[in-house]
Amino acid sequence: MSEVNALAQRIDALLPQTQCTKCGYAGCRPYADAIAGGQASYNQCPPGGAEGVARLAKLLGRPVIPLNPENGVERPRPRAVIDESLCIGCTLCLQACPVDAIVGAAKLMHTVIEDRCTGCDLCVPPCPVDCIEMVPVTGERTGWDAWSATQADEARVHFEGHQARLAKDKAEREARLAARAARVAPTAPAAPAEADTVAASATAASQGETATAAAATTAPAAEDAAASAAARKQAIIQAALERARQKKAALAEQGLGPKNTENVSAEVQAQIDEAEARRKRLSLTGTSGEQDKTPDKP
């Protein structure tokens, strides 16, 4: 292990492992690598707060400096709470959570595992119906007074498990795509005898006529069922969006609104853009085909 990597490991051990990206990096370890390599300062971690800066300064033999306000402010630790009456089961919050603290599935309501939530805020911006609220749970305690080394170690384990699952899912998805491509790859069939060709053509024509007749009988029923299911789904989605609009209007009257929408990383901004595009599709389009597209889990 090189000297820089060894230093990065020691720095990472002093970070709170919330994986919130407020430091400007994709997680605590990338931030530790940047500090060790001289690409980042040691005062960019709001969850660690002033105590975190002091710990890193001591390790690095540097002076204690204030937390950089561009990265955020030290605050009581929050926990994500999902309003299940507004949740539409889009799974965007599941994809955003770096420690797998949210439980749910596509088109089903989601909930938060309280002990796992690190208060990173990353689930808030992607939510297309603003049904997630970050609720302070540590009173007046902030920074390392609101977090412990044990919690940080557990969060690191959960984050590493999350990363391993993503890598496994990606490998399995690529394997499925490769297998599918191999199945549909064109092959050169052997040329049949002329008599065999005539017989095969006649059989295919007969089968085609039978299949056409069967399809003509079953198609209307299938189309009616699909249209009915699409209508029900559209009604559910529109009702959820209307509840979300009412909630946003109420928050606006109180001078409140969606949280953590400024000074976010490029990755989180991409999630916000995706959620906004999805919101527009759900609100403005009338074809169920577009509305049914739930993003694949990464």
Residue pairs with C-beta under 8 A, 6 or more apart in sequence:
1 9
4 36
4 37
5 36
7 36
8 29
8 32
8 33
8 35
8 36
8 37
9 32
10 59
11 32
11 35
11 36
11 42
11 56
11 59
11 60
12 28
12 29
12 32
14 48
14 52
14 55
14 56
14 59
15 28
15 31
15 32
15 45
15 48
15 52
15 152
16 28
16 45
16 47
16 48
16 52
16 118
16 144
16 147
16 152
16 155
17 28
17 118
17 152
17 153
17 155
17 156
17 159
18 28
18 47
18 118
18 119
18 120
18 147
18 155
19 27
19 28
19 98
19 99
19 118
19 120
19 122
19 155
19 159
20 46
20 47
20 118
20 119
20 120
20 121
20 122
21 27
21 120
21 122
21 264
21 265
21 267
21 268
22 44
22 45
22 46
22 47
22 71
22 72
22 263
23 31
23 40
23 44
23 45
23 71
24 31
24 40
24 44
24 71
24 265
25 31
25 34
25 40
26 265
26 267
27 98
27 159
28 156
28 159
31 40
31 44
31 45
34 40
35 41
35 42
35 56
35 60
41 65
41 68
42 53
42 56
42 57
42 60
42 62
42 65
43 53
43 56
43 65
43 66
43 67
43 68
43 71
44 67
44 68
44 71
45 52
45 53
45 67
45 71
46 67
46 71
46 72
46 73
46 74
46 75
47 77
47 118
47 119
47 143
47 147
48 55
48 56
48 143
48 144
49 67
49 74
49 142
49 143
49 144
50 66
50 67
50 74
50 143
51 143
51 144
51 145
52 143
52 144
53 64
53 65
53 66
53 67
54 64
55 144
56 62
57 63
57 64
57 65
67 73
67 74
70 263
71 263
72 263
74 142
74 143
75 136
75 142
76 136
76 137
76 138
76 139
76 140
76 141
76 142
76 146
77 119
77 136
77 137
77 138
77 141
77 142
77 146
77 147
78 119
78 121
78 134
78 135
78 136
78 137
79 112
79 114
79 117
79 119
79 134
79 135
79 137
80 93
80 101
80 102
80 112
80 117
80 119
80 121
80 123
80 124
80 132
80 133
80 134
80 135
81 112
81 132
81 133
81 134
81 135
82 93
82 102
82 109
82 110
82 111
82 112
82 131
82 132
83 131
83 132
83 133
83 247
84 109
84 110
84 111
84 131
85 131
85 243
86 129
86 130
86 131
86 240
86 243
86 244
86 247
87 104
87 109
87 110
87 129
87 131
87 240
88 107
88 128
88 129
88 236
88 237
88 240
88 241
89 104
89 105
89 106
89 107
89 108
89 109
89 110
90 106
90 127
90 128
90 278
90 294
90 295
91 104
91 105
91 106
91 110
91 294
91 295
91 297
92 126
92 127
92 128
92 271
92 274
92 275
92 278
92 295
93 102
93 110
93 123
93 126
93 127
93 132
94 100
94 102
94 104
94 110
94 297
95 126
95 271
95 295
95 297
95 298
96 122
96 123
96 125
96 126
96 268
96 271
97 120
97 122
97 123
97 162
98 118
98 120
98 122
98 159
98 162
99 116
99 117
99 118
99 120
99 155
99 158
99 159
99 162
100 116
100 158
100 161
100 162
100 165
101 112
101 113
101 116
101 117
101 118
101 158
102 110
102 111
102 112
102 113
102 123
103 110
103 111
103 112
103 113
104 110
104 111
106 294
107 294
116 154
116 155
116 158
118 155
119 134
119 137
121 134
121 259
121 260
122 260
122 268
122 271
123 132
124 132
124 134
124 258
124 259
124 260
124 261
125 258
125 260
125 261
125 264
125 268
125 269
125 271
125 272
125 275
126 268
126 271
126 272
126 274
126 275
127 275
128 244
128 275
128 276
128 278
128 279
128 282
129 240
129 241
129 243
129 244
129 279
130 244
130 247
130 248
130 258
131 244
131 247
133 259
134 259
134 260
138 145
138 146
166 298
169 297
169 298
170 298
173 296
192 200
230 288
230 292
233 288
233 291
233 292
234 286
234 288
234 291
237 282
237 291
238 282
241 279
241 282
241 283
248 257
248 258
251 257
261 272
264 272
274 295
281 290
281 291
281 293
282 291
285 291
